[in-house]
Amino acid sequence: MSETGRAPGGVREVKSAARTVELLELLAARGDRPARLQELADALDVPRSSMYALLQTLISRGWVRTDITGSLYGIGIHALLTGTGYLDSDPRVRAVRPYLDEASDALGETIHMGRLDGRDVAYLATRESHEYLRTISRVGRRLPAHAGALGKALLAERPDDDLPEGPYQALTPHTHTTPDSLAADLAEVRARGYSVDREEGVPGIVGFGFALRYDAPAQDAISCSVPVARLSAEHEERIVAVMREIRAKIEATVPGVGGGGEAVHWRP
C-alpha cells in the first residue's frame, strides 16, 4: 500500500481491511510472543475499544487466538490454512519441489526455495539436511534480503539503484549494513553467477544462492546451506556444480507449468 493510502491502480484503500491486515502481520511477526490488547492498540495507533472489537471478530473466525484469561493474543490457525493454500496453488512451487529433493539427495545438505517480498525473502519450501536439523521450519518465515544467499542472489538481478536504503539490520557480525558494502558483494555475485552468504544471516552457516530466471527480474531463488564446520573446498565446489545443474533443470521446466489448465501469471 502506498503512503497516499491508495492501492495499486489508484483505488483508495479500505481502512478497516488495511487495519486487519496490519494486525495479522504484527501478530505473525511476533512468533511465540503473544501480545496484550494495549500493546496492539499502541503499535497500530488505534483506540483500545476498536482494537478489542477487531480482535474479537478475528477470534470468532479463527484468524486470532487468545489464552484462557482472554488477555493475550496470537495468530490463529486460519492464517496457516491460508498460507498452505498459497503454497499449494502456486505452480512454480509445485514444479520446484522435486528438484529440491534431488539437490538434497545429491548433497545431503539443507536446500531452500524463496521468493522476494519487498525488502525480505519469504521461504516457500525447504528440504532439511539429515546432518543438521532445524527445530523450527523456515517455510513461511522471512529473512532480510541483504542478509542471506537467497536474497543476495535476487538483489543481484536488479540494478544497484533499486537497493533498499541503508543502513541495514545486522543479523550477525558478518552482515552487510551499508549499500556500498552490499553493492560490492552483488557485483561479485553477478560476475560469479551465484551468491555466497558466509555467516551473514545465521552464525555458523554458509549459503549458496541461485536466482531462478524464469521471471525478469527473477523473483524466486534456490539455495544450499551448510555448517561451516562441514564445508571444505571440495564440498563447496560440488555444491556449486550440483546447484547450477538443478537451476538449469528448473529453468528448463518451470515456464511450462500450468497444472493442466490455463497458466496464471501473477504480479510480483
N, C-alpha and C positions, 0 to 999 in steps of 0.2 A: 504494500500500500504506500502511496506517495505521501510526502509531507503536506500536500494540499488537501488530503482527505478524499482523494479520488482513486478509484480502482483503474486498472488498465482499460483504455478505451474511453476515458473521461467520465465514467459513471460515478456519481457520488457514492461514497461508501455508506453502508448501513451501520450506524454506530453500535447498535446492540449486537450485531453479528461480529463486528470488529472487536468489541469488548469480550465477547465469548471466546473468540479465537485467542486473544491475548491472555486470557485467564488460563485456558488449557495449555498454551505454550509455556506459561510461567510454571504451572504445576508439573508439567513434564520435565522441565529443566531442573527442577528441584530434586528429582530422583527419589531417593528414600528419605528425604527430609520433608515431612508434612508441614503444612503452613496453617497458621491461625487466621481467623477472619480479618483481624485488624491489619496483619501483615499484607494480606492480599489487597485489601482496600487501599492501603498506603502505596503499595507498589504500582497499582494501576490508577491511582488518584481518582477513586470513585467513592461516593458516600457508602458508609458501612451498611446501611439498610439496603441499598441497591445491590451491593456485593452479596449480602446474605440471600436476597431473593434469587439472584442468578445462581448461586451455589446450590440452593435447594432445588431449583429447576433441573440443573445438570445432575444432581444426585438421583433424582427420580427417574432419569433417563439413562443412568449408568455411566455417564461421562466423568463424573467426580465421585469419590467415595469419602466417607467420614468415619472417624473412630467411634467407639461405643459411647463416648461422652458428647459427641457432636461438636467438638471444639477444634478438631484437627482435620485438614482436608488434603487429599491427594488425587492423582489422576486415576480415572476409573477404567474398568475393563473394556468399555466400548472403544476407548482410544486404541487399545491393542487390536480389536477386531477390525477397525478401520485401517490401521497400519498394515495388517495382514492382507486385507483386501487390495491395498495399493500394490504390494509385492506380487500377489497372485495375478493381478490384472495386467502387469507390465510385461510385454512380450520380450523385452530385452533382458530383463532379469531372468525370466524363464530360459531364454536361449543361452545365457552365460553360465548358469549354474553347472551344467555338465562339464564345462571347461575348467571351472574352479575345482571340481572333483579330480579332473585329470592332472591339474597342476599340483594339487595336494598329494595325490598318489605318487607323482614323479619326484617330488621334492621332500615330502614329509614335513613341510612347514605350513604355517598359517597363511591362507590365501583370502583376500578380501575383494569385494566389488563395492565401489562407492560412487556417489553422484554429487556434483557440485550444487550447492544450495546457498546462494548468496556468498557470504564470507566463509562458509563452512562446507565440509563434506559430510554427507549422510551415508552411513553404512547400510547397504542393501542386501548383502549376502556375505557369509563367512564360512570357511572350512578350517576348523581348528587343527593345529598340529597335535599329534598324539604325544609329542615330547613336551609340549608347553601348552597346557590347557588353561584358558581364562576361566575365572569363576563367574564372570558376567559376560553374556553375549554382547557383541558390538552392534548387531543388527538393530537398526532404528536409532542408533546413537549418532552423535555429531562430533567432529573434531575440526578446529580451525584449519582452513585450507593451507595456511602458511606453515603449519607445524607438522605435516606428515607427507608420506610418499604419495598417497592418492591425490591430495590437494595440490602439491607442487607439480605433479605430472599434468594436472588440468590447468593450473595457472600458467604453465609454460606454453600452453596452446593459445594464449591470449597476449596481446601487446602489453608491455610494462605500464602503459598509460592506464590500463584497466585495473591495476593492482589496488587493493583496498588501501585507504590512507593509514599510515602508521601513527604512533608506534604500535607494534603487535604484542599480544599477550605472550609471555614467556612460560611455556609449559615445563621446560627443563632448562638447564644452563646452556644447552646447545641450540635452542630455538632462535630462528631469525626474528629480530624485533624491530628492524628498520626496513623501509622499502629498498634502500640501496643494497643492503646485505642480501635481501631476498632476490632482488633483480639480478645480482651477480650469480647467485645459485641457479636461477631459472635459465640464464644464458648457457650455463653448463648443461642443464637438463636438455635444452634444445639441441646442443651440439652432440650430446651423448645418445639422445633418443629415449631416455627414461630418467626418472628421478631417484635420488638416494636420500633417505632420511636416517641419519646416524644419531640416534637417541634424541631427536628433536621434539618428538611427540610423547614418547614413553621412555623413561630411563631403562637402559639395558637392552633396547630393541632397535634393530636396524631394519628399514623397509626399502623396498624397490618398487617404484610405481610406474605404470604403463598406461598412457591415455588410450582410450578406445575411439578411433577416429571415424566412427560411422555417423557422427554429427560434426558440423563445422561451425564454431569451435566445439571440441569434444566436451561432452557433459559427464561421461562415465569414465571410470578407470579401474584397473585391477592392480593389486599389489601383493607382494610376498613379504611377510615379516618373520624375522629370525632373531633369536637371542644373540647378543654379542659374543657370548662365551662359546657358541657353536658355529660361528662364522669364520671360515678360513678363506684364503684367496681362491682355492679350488672350488669351494662350495659357492662362493659369490659368483664365480664365472658360470657355474652350472645353473644357478638361479636365473641369471640374466638370459642365458640361452633358452631355458625352458619357458620363461615368461614371454620372451619375444615370440616364440613359436605359438604359445597359447594365444597371444594377442592377434597374431596373423590369422589363426583359425577362427577366432571370434569375429574379426572384421570381415572375413570372407563369408560368414554365415548369417550374422545378425541382420543385415539390411533386408533379407528376405523373410524375416519372421512376420507372422500376422495371425497366427492361431487358426489358420484355415479360412479366415474371413477377411474383411477389408482391414488393411493396416491403418492404424490411427497414429498420426504424427503429433504428439503432444508438444505444446510450447515448453521451452526450457524453464 
